[in-house]
Amino acid sequence: DSKYVGGLTEWRRKWEEKGWIGVQNADEIRTVLALLQARSAVTTLRWVKGHSGIDGNENADVLADDATKLDKPFRPLYAQPPMRFLTPGAALASITQRLAYKGIIKRQSVPDRPRTRSYFGQIRASVQDYDGGLHRDETIWTSIRADPVERKVRDFLWKAYHGVQRVGQYWKNIPGYEDRGVCKVCGCTEDLDHILTKCRAPGARELWDLAKLTLARRNIHVPEEPNLGLLLGGHMCRIHTRDNQVDPGATRLLRLLLPETAYLIWITRCERVIEWADHFPRVHSSRELTNKWYGMLNKRLRTDQMK
């Protein structure tokens, strides 16, 4: 990997001076550096182009893919690397206020929310089932800041991952407002999974079917039933061609439509539950949902064409 080779050679000194703060895969690169520093012989590195028919590179790719499918070992397989050969901390001449703040945040131990762990587990499983991709927590967090996710959708996904939407159990803890936590159509306590995939009120299923139909016209297929993992992580999915290459056009359409569908389901639910609260049992008609869907689709595609 060119990033690993660069980190071990030309970028190493710069990364050491900044204390490895903000460097991706810093732990792995520092481990390799420590092992190399402990050697008494000269080590020569040479970068080779990936996926170009070089036997060693291709075999390493296969082994790496096989390793991702193994169970996590109960204990480390190898002895701890000799980290004493590396310079600890950051150089004062290279540190900035922004860099120091990042370092402080990184050292702080912030426990994951149980709901976040649950959602991330579903996202990882759904995306892997769909295209075979494996994603770490850091990738899921950073992906919502990448194109083509728009700001309003990014804000929705960020709140969804943290489980901070005011639904379900949130209202159970506020005296006098407990009934707001119950879906008036289904009679059960609401959560994001119920709202986006299971609610019987017109919205979730109808909008998923419209997304499924739109994607099918481009030979892009998604599960028959609404899928929480894909709705919250669809912006990371990839479409491959027959020769196993990423199809950029189809991938972009999929990454655009799935999060937008999740956001539109949320918007229509809020409209029905909050704005129409005094008009229960008013719900969206099939025509209203279809118009909302194609209005969103046309607006989003126009915006995408202008980029």
C-alpha positions as CSV (number, residue, x, y, z in Angstrom):
1,D,0.0,0.0,0.0
2,S,1.5,3.3,-1.1
3,K,0.3,5.1,2.1
4,Y,2.1,2.6,4.3
5,V,5.3,2.9,2.2
6,G,5.1,6.7,2.4
7,G,4.5,6.6,6.1
8,L,7.5,4.4,6.6
9,T,9.8,6.6,4.5
10,E,9.1,10.1,3.3
11,W,6.3,11.1,5.8
12,R,7.6,9.4,8.9
13,R,9.5,12.4,10.3
14,K,6.7,14.8,9.8
15,W,4.2,12.4,11.5
16,E,6.6,11.8,14.4
17,E,6.9,15.6,15.0
18,K,3.2,16.0,15.2
19,G,2.9,13.1,17.6
20,W,1.0,11.0,15.1
21,I,-2.1,13.0,15.9
22,G,-4.7,12.8,13.1
23,V,-2.7,10.2,11.1
24,Q,-4.8,7.4,9.8
25,N,-3.7,3.9,10.7
26,A,-1.1,5.4,13.0
27,D,-1.0,2.4,15.4
28,E,-0.3,0.0,12.5
29,I,2.3,2.2,11.0
30,R,4.1,2.8,14.3
31,T,4.1,-0.9,15.0
32,V,5.8,-1.7,11.7
33,L,8.3,1.2,12.4
34,A,9.1,-0.2,15.8
35,L,9.8,-3.6,14.4
36,L,12.0,-2.1,11.6
37,Q,13.9,0.0,14.1
38,A,14.7,-3.1,16.2
39,R,16.4,-4.8,13.3
40,S,20.1,-4.7,13.0
41,A,20.1,-5.1,9.2
42,V,19.2,-2.6,6.6
43,T,15.6,-2.8,5.3
44,T,14.8,-1.7,1.8
45,L,11.2,-0.9,0.8
46,R,9.9,-0.8,-2.8
47,W,6.4,0.2,-3.8
48,V,4.6,-1.9,-6.5
49,K,1.4,-1.1,-8.2
50,G,-1.6,-2.9,-6.8
51,H,-3.9,-5.2,-8.8
52,S,-1.5,-5.3,-11.7
53,G,-0.8,-9.1,-11.9
54,I,2.2,-9.1,-9.5
55,D,2.1,-12.5,-7.7
56,G,3.3,-11.3,-4.3
57,N,0.9,-8.4,-4.3
58,E,-2.1,-10.4,-5.5
59,N,-1.4,-13.2,-2.9
60,A,-1.1,-10.6,-0.1
61,D,-4.5,-9.2,-1.1
62,V,-6.0,-12.7,-0.9
63,L,-4.5,-13.3,2.5
64,A,-5.7,-9.9,3.8
65,D,-9.2,-10.7,2.6
66,D,-9.1,-14.1,4.2
67,A,-7.9,-12.6,7.5
68,T,-10.9,-10.3,7.7
69,K,-13.2,-13.4,7.8
70,L,-11.4,-15.0,10.8
71,D,-12.7,-14.9,14.4
72,K,-10.9,-12.3,16.6
73,P,-8.2,-14.1,18.6
74,F,-8.6,-14.4,22.3
75,R,-5.1,-13.1,22.9
76,P,-2.4,-11.4,20.7
77,L,-0.7,-13.8,18.3
78,Y,2.6,-12.0,18.5
79,A,4.7,-10.3,21.2
80,Q,4.3,-6.6,21.7
81,P,6.5,-4.6,19.3
82,P,9.5,-2.8,20.9
83,M,7.9,0.7,21.1
84,R,11.0,2.0,23.0
85,F,12.6,2.5,19.6
86,L,10.1,5.3,18.7
87,T,10.1,8.9,19.9
88,P,7.0,9.5,22.1
89,G,4.9,12.7,22.1
90,A,5.0,15.6,19.7
91,A,7.7,18.2,19.0
92,L,6.8,21.6,20.5
93,A,8.1,23.4,17.4
94,S,5.5,21.5,15.3
95,I,2.5,21.5,17.6
96,T,-0.4,23.9,17.0
97,Q,-3.4,24.7,19.2
98,R,-5.7,22.8,16.8
99,L,-3.3,19.8,16.8
100,A,-3.0,19.8,20.6
101,Y,-6.8,19.9,20.9
102,K,-7.1,16.9,18.6
103,G,-4.6,15.1,20.8
104,I,-6.5,15.8,23.9
105,I,-9.8,14.7,22.4
106,K,-8.1,11.5,21.2
107,R,-6.8,10.6,24.7
108,Q,-10.2,11.2,26.3
109,S,-12.1,7.9,26.7
110,V,-15.7,8.4,25.6
111,P,-17.8,5.3,26.0
112,D,-20.0,4.3,23.0
113,R,-23.7,4.6,23.3
114,P,-25.4,1.1,23.3
115,R,-27.7,2.3,20.6
116,T,-24.8,3.5,18.5
117,R,-23.1,0.1,18.8
118,S,-26.4,-1.6,17.8
119,Y,-26.9,0.6,14.8
120,F,-23.3,0.3,13.6
121,G,-23.6,-3.5,13.9
122,Q,-26.6,-3.4,11.6
123,I,-24.9,-1.1,9.2
124,R,-21.8,-3.2,9.0
125,A,-23.8,-6.4,8.5
126,S,-26.1,-4.9,5.8
127,V,-23.3,-3.2,3.8
128,Q,-21.2,-6.4,3.9
129,D,-24.2,-8.5,2.8
130,Y,-24.9,-6.1,0.0
131,D,-21.4,-5.5,-1.6
132,G,-18.9,-7.4,0.6
133,G,-17.4,-4.3,2.1
134,L,-16.2,-4.2,5.7
135,H,-16.2,-0.8,7.5
136,R,-14.8,0.3,10.8
137,D,-16.5,2.7,13.2
138,E,-14.3,5.6,12.0
139,T,-15.2,5.0,8.4
140,I,-18.9,5.1,9.2
141,W,-18.5,8.4,11.1
142,T,-16.4,10.1,8.4
143,S,-18.5,8.8,5.5
144,I,-21.4,11.0,6.4
145,R,-19.2,14.1,5.7
146,A,-18.4,12.9,2.2
147,D,-20.0,13.6,-1.1
148,P,-22.9,13.0,-2.1
149,V,-24.4,13.3,1.4
150,E,-26.0,16.7,1.8
151,R,-25.8,18.7,5.1
152,K,-29.5,18.1,6.1
153,V,-29.1,14.4,5.5
154,R,-25.7,14.4,7.3
155,D,-27.3,16.0,10.4
156,F,-30.1,13.4,10.4
157,L,-27.6,10.5,10.1
158,W,-25.4,12.0,12.8
159,K,-28.3,12.2,15.2
160,A,-29.5,8.8,14.2
161,Y,-26.1,7.2,15.0
162,H,-26.1,8.9,18.4
163,G,-29.7,7.9,19.0
164,V,-30.7,11.5,20.0
165,Q,-34.0,11.9,18.1
166,R,-36.9,12.7,20.4
167,V,-38.8,9.5,19.9
168,G,-39.9,6.6,22.0
169,Q,-38.2,6.3,25.4
170,Y,-37.3,10.0,25.3
171,W,-40.9,10.9,26.0
172,K,-41.4,8.1,28.5
173,N,-39.2,10.1,31.0
174,I,-41.2,13.3,30.7
175,P,-44.4,13.3,32.9
176,G,-47.5,14.2,31.0
177,Y,-46.0,13.5,27.6
178,E,-45.6,9.7,27.8
179,D,-48.1,9.2,25.0
180,R,-45.8,10.9,22.5
181,G,-43.5,7.9,22.7
182,V,-46.1,5.5,21.3
183,C,-46.9,5.2,17.6
184,K,-50.6,5.9,17.3
185,V,-51.0,3.7,14.2
186,C,-49.1,0.6,15.5
187,G,-49.6,1.1,19.2
188,C,-46.0,0.3,20.1
189,T,-43.1,2.3,21.5
190,E,-41.3,4.1,18.6
191,D,-37.7,3.9,17.8
192,L,-35.7,4.6,14.6
193,D,-36.0,1.0,13.4
194,H,-39.8,1.1,13.8
195,I,-40.1,4.5,12.1
196,L,-37.9,3.7,9.1
197,T,-38.8,0.1,8.4
198,K,-41.7,-1.3,10.4
199,C,-44.4,1.3,10.9
200,R,-47.7,0.5,9.2
201,A,-48.6,4.1,8.6
202,P,-48.2,5.2,5.0
203,G,-44.6,6.4,4.5
204,A,-41.8,3.9,5.2
205,R,-42.8,1.0,2.9
206,E,-44.2,3.2,0.1
207,L,-41.1,5.4,-0.1
208,W,-38.8,2.3,0.1
209,D,-40.7,0.7,-2.8
210,L,-40.3,3.9,-4.9
211,A,-36.6,3.9,-4.2
212,K,-36.4,0.2,-5.1
213,L,-38.3,0.9,-8.4
214,T,-36.1,3.8,-9.3
215,L,-32.9,1.9,-8.7
216,A,-34.2,-1.2,-10.5
217,R,-34.5,0.9,-13.7
218,R,-30.7,1.2,-13.6
219,N,-30.4,-2.6,-12.8
220,I,-29.5,-1.7,-9.2
221,H,-31.3,-4.1,-6.8
222,V,-32.0,-3.7,-3.0
223,P,-33.8,-6.0,-0.6
224,E,-37.6,-6.3,-0.9
225,E,-38.2,-5.2,2.6
226,P,-37.0,-1.8,4.1
227,N,-33.6,-2.4,5.6
228,L,-32.4,-0.2,8.5
229,G,-28.7,-1.0,7.9
230,L,-28.9,0.1,4.3
231,L,-31.0,3.2,5.0
232,L,-28.4,4.4,7.5
233,G,-25.3,3.1,5.7
234,G,-26.3,3.1,2.0
235,H,-24.0,6.1,1.3
236,M,-21.1,3.6,1.7
237,C,-22.3,0.9,-0.6
238,R,-20.7,0.1,-4.0
239,I,-22.0,-1.3,-7.2
240,H,-19.6,-3.6,-9.1
241,T,-19.5,-4.5,-12.8
242,R,-19.2,-8.0,-14.1
243,D,-15.4,-7.7,-14.0
244,N,-15.6,-6.7,-10.3
245,Q,-14.8,-3.0,-11.0
246,V,-16.7,-0.3,-9.2
247,D,-19.4,1.3,-11.4
248,P,-19.1,5.0,-10.5
249,G,-22.5,6.1,-12.0
250,A,-24.6,3.4,-10.4
251,T,-22.6,3.7,-7.1
252,R,-23.3,7.4,-6.9
253,L,-27.0,7.0,-7.6
254,L,-27.3,4.3,-4.9
255,R,-25.3,6.4,-2.4
256,L,-27.5,9.4,-3.2
257,L,-30.9,7.7,-3.0
258,L,-30.7,5.5,0.1
259,P,-29.8,8.3,2.6
260,E,-32.2,10.7,0.9
261,T,-35.0,8.0,1.3
262,A,-34.2,7.5,5.0
263,Y,-34.4,11.3,5.5
264,L,-37.7,11.6,3.5
265,I,-39.3,8.8,5.6
266,W,-38.3,10.7,8.7
267,I,-39.7,14.0,7.4
268,T,-43.0,12.5,6.4
269,R,-43.3,10.8,9.9
270,C,-42.6,14.1,11.6
271,E,-45.2,15.8,9.4
272,R,-47.8,13.2,10.3
273,V,-47.0,12.9,14.0
274,I,-46.2,16.5,14.9
275,E,-47.8,18.9,12.3
276,W,-51.0,16.8,12.0
277,A,-51.2,15.8,15.7
278,D,-54.5,17.5,16.1
279,H,-55.9,15.8,12.9
280,F,-55.3,12.1,13.8
281,P,-55.9,9.7,12.1
282,R,-54.8,11.8,9.1
283,V,-52.1,10.1,7.1
284,H,-50.3,10.7,3.7
285,S,-52.1,9.4,0.6
286,S,-50.3,7.4,-2.0
287,R,-50.3,10.3,-4.4
288,E,-48.8,12.6,-1.7
289,L,-46.0,10.2,-1.1
290,T,-45.3,9.7,-4.8
291,N,-45.2,13.5,-5.4
292,K,-42.8,14.0,-2.4
293,W,-40.6,11.2,-3.7
294,Y,-40.2,12.5,-7.2
295,G,-40.0,16.1,-6.0
296,M,-37.0,15.1,-3.8
297,L,-35.5,13.0,-6.6
298,N,-35.7,15.8,-9.2
299,K,-34.4,18.4,-6.8
300,R,-31.5,16.2,-5.6
301,L,-30.5,15.3,-9.2
302,R,-30.5,18.9,-10.3
303,T,-28.3,19.8,-7.4
304,D,-25.9,16.9,-8.2
305,Q,-25.7,18.0,-11.8
306,M,-24.5,21.5,-10.8
307,K,-21.6,20.2,-8.8
